[in-house]
Amino acid sequence: MIGAIVIGLAGGAIAGLLGVGGGVLFVPGLVIFLSLSQHEAEATSLLAIVPVAIVGAITHDRNGNVRRRDGVLVGLFALGGAAAGVVVANALSGTALRIAFSVLLVFVAVQLARDAMRRPPEAGPPPGVSGAER
């Protein structure tokens, strides 16, 4: 129970801070600390992300950071992608799924680090992005 509390608090904080939905912490945390299989951890993470995403989106929206039209469009297309992803995940072994998840995390980390090192600190947000756009 304590493991679940720590995973939830840490994942929620990371989700609110970085906008990652918490899954990057939920999945490894559920596997490592709660001994869930990779399949169980990913499925449980998807359920756990729902309330985190709602609270994070509402709070960011109050601060003017949500581009609603883009969010709805991405979300609608993500529905089909999520259904297809579940089919693929269930066809893979737990080991293959864990490796794929690890590769994804490393790839995203490298891309984010590269982008952060290229952009000068005073550059601010990317062109076309501001808190006022919805």
N, C-alpha and C positions, 0 to 999 in steps of 0.2 A: 504494500500500500504506500509506503514512504517513497519507494522508487517511482511509482506512478505520479505521486504528487510533485516530486522533484523534476521528473521529465516534463510534466504538464506546465509547471511554472517556467522552467528554462525554455521550453519550446514556445510558449506563449510570449515570453519576453523577446526572444529572437524574432518571432513572427511580427510582433508589433514594431520592433526596431528596424528590421531589415526587410520585412515584407516577403519572407520566404514560406509562410504558411506553417512553419514549425516542423514540417516533415523531415527536414535535414537533421533535426535532433530527435524527433519522435521515433523514426524508424530505427536508427542505431540504438537509441535508448531502450526501446522495447525489446530489441534483440539481445542486447548486452545485459541489461539490468533486470528485465522481467522474463528472460528466456523464451520469448516468443519466436516462432519460426519466421523466416524472412517473409513468407506469404502472409502470415498472421499479423506481423508488424506493419506491413504496408497497408493491409486492409484496415487495421485498427487505426493507423495514422490518418487514413482518409476520413474516417468517422470523426476522429478527434479534431481534425482541421476545420470542420464545419463551424462550431461555435467560435473558434479562434478567428477565422476569417470574417465572420459576421461582426464581432466586436471590433476587430482591427479596421474593417472597412467603414463602419459607422463612425468610429473615432477619427479616422483620416478624412472622411467626408466632412465632418464638422470643422476640420481645419482647412478645407478647400483643396485637398490633395487628390481627390478621386475624379477620374475622367470617366463618367458614367457610361457614355455611349461605347467607348472602347472596352470598358470592363464587361458590359453586357455582351458585346460582339465576341470577345475572346471567350467568355464563359459559355456561350451557346455552342461555339465550335469545340470547346473543350469537352462537352458532354459526349460527343461521338468518339473523341480521342480517348476519353477515360474508359468507355465501354470496350473499345478495341484493346486498350492497354491491359485491362483485366483479363481478357481472353489470352493475350500473349503471356502475361505473367503466370497464369495458371498452367500454361503449356511448358514453362521452364522449371527446372529443378531449383531448389532453394539456393544452392551454390551459384548457379548461373545468374539467378536473380540478384543475389548479393553482389556478385562481381559487376553486373550491369549497373546497379545502384552506385557502387563505388566509383566506377568509371565516369558516370554522369556527374557525381559530386566533384571529382577532380577536374573534369572538363569545364564545368561552370566556374570553379574556383580560379582556374588558369585564365579564363576569358575575363572575369571580373578584375583580377589583378592586373592583367595587361591593359585593360581599359583605364583603370585607376592610375596607372603609371604614365599613360600617354596624355591624359588630360591635365592641364595646369591647374593648381589649386584654386586660382581665382576665376576659373572658367565658369563655375556654377553648374546648373543643370544642363543637360543636352538641349540643343536648339528645339524650340517648339514645345517645351515642357515648362509649365508654370502652375502654381497652386490655383490660379484663377480659372484654368480651363476645366470644363466639365463636359 
